[in-house]
Amino acid sequence: MLTGVPLLIVFVLAVILMILAIAKFKIHPFLSIMGISLILALVSVPLKDIPSVIGAGFSGTFTSIGIVIILGALVGILLEKTGAALKMADCVVKLVGKKHPEAAMIIMGWIVSIPVFCDSGFVVLNPIRKALVQRTRKSSVACTVALSMGLYISHCFIPPTPGPIAAANTLFGGLEGAEVNLLLVMGIGALCSILPLIAGYFFAIIIGKKVKAKDEAGSGEAVGKTYEELVASYGKLPNGFLAFAPIIVPIILMGLSCALSMAGSSVAVITFLGTPIIALTVGVLLGVLLLGLSGKMKDFYDLTTETLKTCGPILFVTAAGGVLGKVIASGDLINFIKNNADVLKTLGLFFPFLLSALLKTAQGSSTVAITTTAGIVAPLMAALGWTTPMDAALLVVAIGAGAMVVSHANDSYFWVVTNFGEMETQDGYKTQTLGTLVIGIAAIINVIIVSIIF
C-alpha cells in the first residue's frame, strides 16, 4: 500500500484522470468516479477491506441524502405542476425587482442554509430558481450559481450547521476555561460572509453569460413563454401562503429542532418533525394538498414516477462520489496531512484555511474537512498564540473558508447543483468548482480583514 508523498502524487494524478475521463473523453461520471475509486483503493486500502469500504461509501450516501433528494425533488415537482413555484417567484420579483434575481437567489440561499444542509436547501429552493428564471428571463446558470454559492457560504460558516457547530465546540475546548460562544461564532460567520457573498454574486452574473444550461438553450418550451402565458397554462395560481408552505414549513421545523439542540434541550415531537426526512415529508403532504386544491390529484402517481426517474441518475452519481470520499478517508492521505501540519504553522490563519482546503478537495465533504481540521488545530492553539474566544471564532470561519475550496466530483453537492441546475458535467467544473474557489478565496480575505480589525 502506498503512503506519504507517493500516495499524494497518485491522488493528484487520479483526480486529474477522473476530470479528463468525464470532461474530455465523455465517460459517464458514475463509471469514471467508480473506476478512479477502485484504482485508489487498490493502492491505499488493504485488499480484504476494499469491498466493505466501497459498500460503506455507496450506502452511506444513500443513508445521508438519498431520501432527502427524492422527497425534495417531489416537493419541487409538486410546486412546479401546481403553479406554486411561479407564485413564489412572483413574490420574490416584487421584493427585489425583475433586474436582480441573482441577488434574490444568493440571499435566499444564505438564509436557508443556516439551519438546512446545502444539498437539501438547493433541492428545496430549486423550483423557485426555475420559476424565477421563467419570470425574469434571466440566465438560468447565473441563478443556479447564485443559489449554490449562497447556500454554501452559510453551510460552511454559521452554526447550527453541523460542521461549524462541531468546530466551535472543539476549538473553544482548546481554550483554558472558555465556554463555547455560539453567538460570537454566528456573528463572525455573518460578518465574514460579506465578501464571499459579493464575490459569488458577481461571479454568478459573469459565468451566466458564458455557460448555458439545458433549460435556456432553446430546449425548454416553458422558458420561451411570457409570464401571462405561464399563468394561463396553470389556470389559477395558489395564494402566497399556500405556495410557500411546502418549503417554509420544513425549514421552520428543521430550524426549531436545531435551535432546541443549540439550547441544550429537546422536545421529542419537534426533534422528530425537524429531522430532514420527516420535515420534507411534511412538505410533500402540503404539496399534495396544493395538488388536490388545484384539481390535479389524478396526476400524483405520474408525478411520483417522473420524480423517481429524474432522481435516479443523480442518486447513483452522488453515491459514486461517496465511494471516492470513503476510499480516500480509509487510506493514509489524511494521516499524511496531519503528520506534516508543522510546515503550515507559520502561516497564521492561512494554516487552518489551507489544511481544510486540502482535506475538502481530497475527500469531498465540507463537514468532514471542518471537523477534522478543528481536531488538528485545537491542540496547537496555545503554541500558535490563539488564546481568546475571538481567536477561536476566527479559526472556525477560517476553517470554514477552506472547506469551500473546492467542490468537485467527489462532493455530493457538486452533483446536486450540476444535475438540478440542468448543466453538463464539464459546465459544473466551470461554474460550481470555479465558483467555490472564488468564494473560498474571498472568504479567507474577509476573515483576515476581520482578524486585523478585531
N, C-alpha and C positions, 0 to 999 in steps of 0.2 A: 504493500500500500504506500502511496506517495504521501509525504508530509512536507511541511515547511514551504520553502521557496518553489521547489518543483511542482507542488500541488497548486500554489498560487498561479504559476505560469500556465499550467494545464487549465485551471479555471478560467483565466482570461481568454485563452485560445478557444475554450469551449463556448464561452458567451459570444465571441466573435463568429464562430462557426454557426451557432444557433441563429444569430441575426441574419447571416448570409443565407442560410437554408430557407428561412421564412421569407425574407425580403427579396433576395436575388434569384434563388432557384425555385421559388414558389411551392416549396414543400409545405403541406398543411401544418399549421402551428402545433397541433396535437402530436403529430408524428415527430416533428422537429424537436420539441421540448422533451418528449419521452425518450427519444434517441440520445440526446445530449445528457439527459439524466442518467441513462444506463451507462454511458461512457464514463461519466464522472463517478458513478457508483463502483464500477469495475476497478478504478484506480485509487479509490479513497475509502471504500467500505468493505469489511470482510465479506467474502462470497456468501457465507451462510446467512448473513444479515440482510443482503440486498433485497430478497423478496419481501421481507417484513417492512423494510424501510420504504420501498416503493408503495406497498399496500397502505402503510400508515399515512404517507403523504397524499395519496389519492383519496382515501376515505376521510382523512382529516379535513380536507377542503369541503367535501360534501356536508360533513357534520357542522362546520362553522358557518358556511354561507350558502350551501345548495338550496335548502328550503326557503331561505330568505330571498334568494334570487327569483325562485318560482313565484312565491307569494307577492313579492314586489312587482314583478312583471305582470301578474294577474291584476293587481290593483291598477297598474298603468294602463293595461288594455281596456279595463272597465271604464276608467276615466276618459280614455280616448273615444270609445264607442258611444258613450252617453253624452258627449259634448262637455263634460265637466272640466276636462283639461283646457278646452278652449275658453271656458268661462273664467278659469283661474288665470290664464294668460291675459285675458281681457282686464282683469282686476289689477294685475301687475303692471300692464301697459299704462293704465290710468294713473298709477303711482309714479312711475319713472319716465313715462313718455315713450313713444314709438322709437325714438332715436337711440335709446340706451338699454336694449335687452341684455347685453353682456354684463352691464353693471348690476342689473336685477339678478342675474344668474349667480354671479360671484358672491354677492352679498347674501343672497338666499342660501347658497351652499355653505358659506362660512357659518351662518347661524345654525342651520340644521345639523351640521356635523359636530357641534359641541356635545350633544347627547347621543348622536347616532353615528355608527360606523360609516365611513365614507362610501364603502361599497353599497350598503343599504340605502344611504342617502341619495346616491346617484340613481339607483333603480327607482326609488320612490319619486324623485323630482324630475326624472326624465320626461314623463308625459307633459309637464309644464313647459320644459325646454322645447319639446317638439311643437307644441301648440303656439308657443311664443314665436318660434321661427315662422310658422304659418301666419301668425297675426301681424308680424312686423316686416316680413320678407327679408330679414337679416340673415347673415351666414349661419348655417347650422353648425359648422365646425367651430366658429367663434363662440357660440353659446355653449356648445359641449365643453370646450376647453375652459371657459369661464366658470361653468358649474363645477367641473372637475377640480380646478385649482382652488376655488373657494372651499369646497368640501375637504380637500387635502390639507390645507393650511391649519384649520382648526382641529382636524383629526390628529395632527402631529404636535399641536401647541397647547391645547386648552383642556384641562380636566372638565367633566368626568370621563372623557375618552380614556380607555384603559391604559394606553402607553404613557401619556403624560402623568396620570394619577399614580401609576406604579413607580415611575421615575421620581416623582416628588417624594413619595414615601421612602424610597431608597436613599435619595440624596440628602433629604433633611435628616435622615437617620445617621448620616455621616458627620453631622454637626454635633458638637458637645452640648447635650442638654436642650437641643432645639426641638420644638414641636412642629409637625407638618402644617404649613400655612398655605392651604389650597387657594384661598382668596388672593394671596400675593402672586401665586403661580398663574392663576387665571388673569389677573390684571396685567402682569408682564407678558403673558402669552398674547393677550389682546393688543397690547401696545406694540409688540414685535410682529404683529400681523399686518401693520400698515404698509410697509414697503413691499412685502410679497403680494399683498392684495393689489397694489398699484401695478407691480410688475406683471402679475398674472392677467390683469385686465388688459393692459396694452399688448402683451404677448398674444392673447386670445384674438384681439382685433387684427393684429398683423398676420398671424398664421391663418386666420379665417379667410384672408384674401389670397392665400397661396395654395391651400388644400381644400378640396371639395368632398363632401360626404355623399353617400348614395342617394340620400333623400333631398339633395339640392342640385343634382347634376342632370336633371331632366327625367329622372326615373320615377319620381314621385308625383302622381297626379294632384294630390291634395296641396302640395307646395305651390302649385300654379294657380290655385283658386283664390278669389278675393275673399275677404273676411265675410262679406254678406253671403256669398255662395256657400261658404262653410257652415254658417249658422243655419241657412236654409236646408242644408243636407241633413242636419240633426233634428230639424223641427223646432222645438223649443228648448233652450238651454236651461239647466237647473239653476237655482239661485246660488249665490256665492257661498252661503254657509254649507249647504249640502255638497257643493262642488269641492270645497276644501276639506271636508270632514274625513274622507278616506286617507288623506295624507296627514292632516293636522292631528287627528285623534291618536294615531300610532306614535307620532313624535311626542305628544304630550305624555302618553303612557310611559314611553321609554325615558323621557326626561324626568318624570316624577320618580320612577324607580331609581334612576341614577342619583337624584337629589337625596332621597332617603338613604341610599347607600353611603353617600358622602357624609351625611349627618350621623352615621353610625347606628341608624335604626332601620327597622323594616316593618312593612305591613304586608302580610302574606299575599293578599289579593292584588295589591299594587305591584309587588315584586313579580308575581305570576303574569299579570297583564302587561308589565313592562318588558318582559322577555321579547326580543325582536321577533321571534317566530309567532308568539301569541299576539303581540301588538299588530303585526302585519295581517294576521288572520282577522282581527277586528276590522282592519282597513278593507280587507276583501269583503267582509259581510256588509260594510257600509257601501262598498261599490256595487254589490249585488242589489242592495236597496235602491240605489240610483238606477240600476238597470231595470228593476221592476217598475219604478215610478215613470220611467221613460217608455214603458210598454214593450221592452225588448227582451223579456225574460226567456223567451224561446230560443234566443241566441247564446245562452250561457254555456251550453255544452260545447258548441263550436268555438266559442271564445277561449274556453279552457284548453281545448285541443290545440288551437292556434298558439296559445301561450307556451305549452309544453314543447311544441315544435321549435319555437323561437329560442327557448332556453336551452335546449339540448346541446347544441354546439358550444354555447357559452360555458355551460357547466363542465363539459369534458375538457375543453382547453384550459379552463381555470384550474381544474383538478390536476392537469399535467403540470401546470406551474407550481402547484402544491407539492408534487413529487420532486421537482427540481430543488425547491427550497429545503425539503426534508433530507434529500441526499447530501446537499451542501452542509446542512446543520449536523449531519451524522458523521461527516469526515473531520479532518484535522484543521480545516481552514480557519474556523473561528478561534480555535485554541492558538493557532499561529499568530493571529492578530492580537489576541490577549497577551501572549508572551513577549511580543515586541512593542508593546504600548509605550515603553520608556522613551523610544525615539521621538514620540509625538508630544512629550510632556512640555517641551519648551514653547509650544505653540499657543499656550493660553486656552481661550475658548475655542480656538480652531482645532485643538486636540480632540475634545468630545465630538465636535462637528464632523471632522474627518473620519474618526473611528465609527461613528454612527452611519455615515455615508457609505463606508466600506462594507459594513455589515448589512445595510439596507440593499445595496446593489448586489451583494453576494447571495443573500437568501430570500429577498423579496418582501418580507413582512416589515412594515414600519414599526409595528408594536414590538416585535422581537428585537429589532435594532435598537429601539429606545430603551427597553428594559435591560437588554444585555449590556449596552454601553453604560447605563446608570450603575449597574453592578460592578463594572470595571473601574469606573471613575470614583465611586464613593470612598473606597479605602485610600485614594490618593489626594483627597480634598485638602486635608491639613497641610500635607507636604507641598502642595501647589499654591497655597495661600487662599484657598476658598473656605472662609470660616464664618460667613454671615448668612442669614436667611435670604438676603438679596442675591448673594453668590449662588446659593442652591437653586433659587428660582431661575436665574440666568442660565445655569447649567442645564436645567430641564428644557428650556426653549432652544439652547444651542444644540443639544442632542436631538430635539425635535426637528430643527432645521436640517441636520444631517440626514434624518430619516425621510426627508422628502427627496433625496438625491440617490438614485433616480428610479422612477417607476418604469420597469421594462417587462420582458416576457415572463419572468419568474414571479411577478406580482399579480395577484388576482384582480386588483383594481385596474391594472393596465387593460386586462381583457374585458372587464365590465365597461369601462369607458369606450374602448375601441369598438366593441360589438354593439352596445346600446346607442353609441353615437353614430352607428352605421358607417364606419370607416374601414378601409382596408388596413391590414396589419402594418404595412410599411408607413401608412399615414399615422398610425398610432405612435410610431417612433418619432415622427416629425412633430406631433402635437403633444401627446401625453409625456413621452420620455423627455423631449427637449423642454417642455413646459415645466416639468418638475425640477429640472436642472436650473431653470431661470428663477423659479420662486425659492428654491433652496439657497441659491447664492444671495438673492435679495434678502432672505430671512436671516442669514448669518450676518450680513452687513447691518441689518436692523438691530440684531442682538448686540453687536459690537458698539453701535452708536448708543444704545440704551445703557450698556455697561459703562461707557465713558461718562454719561450724564449722571448716573446714579452711583 
